[in-house]
Amino acid sequence: MNDVELALRVFIVDDEPPARTRLRDLLNDCGAQLALEIVGEAGNGREALEKLTSIAADVVLLDIRMPQMDGIELAQHLNKLPKPPVVIFTTAYDAYAIKAFDLRVIDYLLKPIRLGRLFEALNRARLAVPVQTEVLRELLPEPRRNLSIHERGKIHLIPIEQVLYLRAELKYVTVRTAEREYLIEESLNALEKEFLTRFVRIHRNCLIAKEAIAGFEKGGDEGESGWMVRLKGLEDLLAISRRQQHIVKEFSRA
Amino acid sequence: MNKALSIRQNTRQHGLPNFGNLGTLLRILIICNSLALLQAIIMSDSWLDVAQQMLQINTLLTPVLLSSMLLLWLIQPWLNRISYRYGTLAVMMLVVTVSVSIYHFGGELYRPPERIDSYFDLVRCGLLSAVVCGVLLFYFRLRSKMLSRALSDARLQVLRARIRPHFLFNTINAVLGIVRTKPKQAEAALEDMADLFRMAMSDAQDLVPLGTEIQLSKQYLALEQLRMGDRLSVNWHIRDVPDELLIPPLLLQPLLENAVYHGIEPLTEGGSINVTLNRNADRLRLKIENPCPECADLSHQGNRVALRNIRERLDLLFDVEASYQVESGKDFYRVEVIFPFVSRAKERAQS
């Protein structure tokens, strides 16, 4: 194969500076026997995602426990890149994640990281394919904190608390924030399941954020039940289907 | 160092209560008066009568209780020296003697003059006080047994909580990260780690000087700062607190560890922890305040384990004389602990 000749491009993500230094040192040590190149590093998930949209990497060494967005969520967003990198997770101690990784044969390194293990993992990574997003989702006990949108070669992160509603279109789901709309390729049912506490279904094709509910109005013309919901910060009303009418009662009481 | 227990700690090795502790006194008063109320209700036929009966009982009960407790407090040092068996006997005898003599010398205050069988009355009075006293002693023994198990459990938990695997492995990894570029700093970090673990693994039950605990906490924070860099900052506000004050060990450090783990680590930009230490008469007031991004969802069990453990230890050591308060808002978390301390001088005087 041709690309064995090419240097393996490695990117480091860890929130602790000394941990990044350690990885850099070890990668340099590996360099003697393995063609590789450190293409960059980041201290948190958002920064990593930003950098990786412009820097191509084959392997990402990714810390699991990081502030704001943990490694497993970041790996899901990374899968939206045109050419997703292979992720090797690093963790000091995370009993839950380790068990889950072993079960699904996902590669990870335990801190303190050993040169030999890193070397093996990098060698395996050459031939590996990225872990599927669905599998990563199973690993994450909590819902994601962000939705990621792939748009014109860039990846946007939208914090889930900014989302007002999600509506299924033909192939896509529209994500509506106060500012604008985005399109994502995910299923509305899966989103409903993942964010059960945050959203409520008002229609076969629509989930609204419970926190965004501003009030209910009777709007005769198009409504199947006659009830419409008004969301904070939005002009247009959303129709509530006959079957979901009960939510009017539930939420106007509160 | 066994004299270090002279701080108003609640449990004696053998199970006799400490009669100088406010909690013990309150418990005795409440239990005796509840029994008296029960008695009053049994003997009465109307609510007004209950009040009357209570008054009647209390004219005898209160002087007996107060003088017994005063005497017991006075002979406490002697009680501590003898075995539990003799101690119990001595306490019972003292209480019976006090109650019988008050009853006897109180004369017509307690006895209607027409009663003739004063011998029966005296024996009944002595018997009742002996039984109540026995029940109370039994209660305190059970309580101290229960709590001393809680203490050893708590210590185990402290141990486990303090050597949080997350902290251990991350710190080793961080030291490895700097060992090539900053060997001096790596050395210092390993030394701090050794001190921290030595303290965690020692099973000293004694009190430690406040200065030592503060020093240990600073070493711990230095290790965390090594990992987190300038994301972690700590402001110390120590006022009017001499380093020689004696406090139970491992009170401050686990609270700081909580603040770092739950307060600072989840923040990308980091934050600062405020530690306030000051004196309030003969008590020490310790306040730790940190940002808390996860305060909204209280599903963080680890937090509660460490806090419950510290609360249990305070309960055990000081009963009602220590207070413990947690206050949390949308984005902050504050723990305030107030407890009695002893100063070196006082301890020396007592030993």
HADDOCK unambig.tbl for C-alpha pairs under 7 A between the chains (distance, minus, plus):
assign (segid A and resid 16 and name CA) (segid B and resid 227 and name CA) 5.38 0.50 0.50
assign (segid A and resid 16 and name CA) (segid B and resid 228 and name CA) 5.51 0.50 0.50
assign (segid A and resid 17 and name CA) (segid B and resid 227 and name CA) 6.70 0.50 0.50
assign (segid A and resid 18 and name CA) (segid B and resid 174 and name CA) 4.91 0.50 0.50
assign (segid A and resid 18 and name CA) (segid B and resid 177 and name CA) 4.74 0.50 0.50
assign (segid A and resid 18 and name CA) (segid B and resid 178 and name CA) 6.03 0.50 0.50
assign (segid A and resid 18 and name CA) (segid B and resid 227 and name CA) 6.21 0.50 0.50
assign (segid A and resid 19 and name CA) (segid B and resid 173 and name CA) 6.29 0.50 0.50
assign (segid A and resid 19 and name CA) (segid B and resid 174 and name CA) 5.34 0.50 0.50
assign (segid A and resid 19 and name CA) (segid B and resid 177 and name CA) 5.64 0.50 0.50
assign (segid A and resid 21 and name CA) (segid B and resid 177 and name CA) 5.27 0.50 0.50
assign (segid A and resid 22 and name CA) (segid B and resid 176 and name CA) 6.36 0.50 0.50
assign (segid A and resid 22 and name CA) (segid B and resid 177 and name CA) 3.87 0.50 0.50
assign (segid A and resid 66 and name CA) (segid B and resid 266 and name CA) 6.90 0.50 0.50
assign (segid A and resid 67 and name CA) (segid B and resid 265 and name CA) 6.23 0.50 0.50
assign (segid A and resid 67 and name CA) (segid B and resid 266 and name CA) 4.04 0.50 0.50
assign (segid A and resid 67 and name CA) (segid B and resid 267 and name CA) 5.32 0.50 0.50
assign (segid A and resid 67 and name CA) (segid B and resid 268 and name CA) 5.34 0.50 0.50
assign (segid A and resid 68 and name CA) (segid B and resid 266 and name CA) 6.07 0.50 0.50
assign (segid A and resid 68 and name CA) (segid B and resid 267 and name CA) 6.56 0.50 0.50
assign (segid A and resid 68 and name CA) (segid B and resid 268 and name CA) 6.52 0.50 0.50
assign (segid A and resid 92 and name CA) (segid B and resid 166 and name CA) 5.73 0.50 0.50
assign (segid A and resid 92 and name CA) (segid B and resid 169 and name CA) 5.37 0.50 0.50
assign (segid A and resid 92 and name CA) (segid B and resid 170 and name CA) 5.59 0.50 0.50
assign (segid A and resid 93 and name CA) (segid B and resid 165 and name CA) 6.21 0.50 0.50
assign (segid A and resid 93 and name CA) (segid B and resid 166 and name CA) 5.12 0.50 0.50
assign (segid A and resid 111 and name CA) (segid B and resid 169 and name CA) 6.08 0.50 0.50
assign (segid A and resid 111 and name CA) (segid B and resid 170 and name CA) 6.59 0.50 0.50
assign (segid A and resid 111 and name CA) (segid B and resid 173 and name CA) 5.92 0.50 0.50
assign (segid A and resid 112 and name CA) (segid B and resid 169 and name CA) 6.16 0.50 0.50
assign (segid A and resid 112 and name CA) (segid B and resid 172 and name CA) 6.31 0.50 0.50
assign (segid A and resid 112 and name CA) (segid B and resid 173 and name CA) 4.37 0.50 0.50
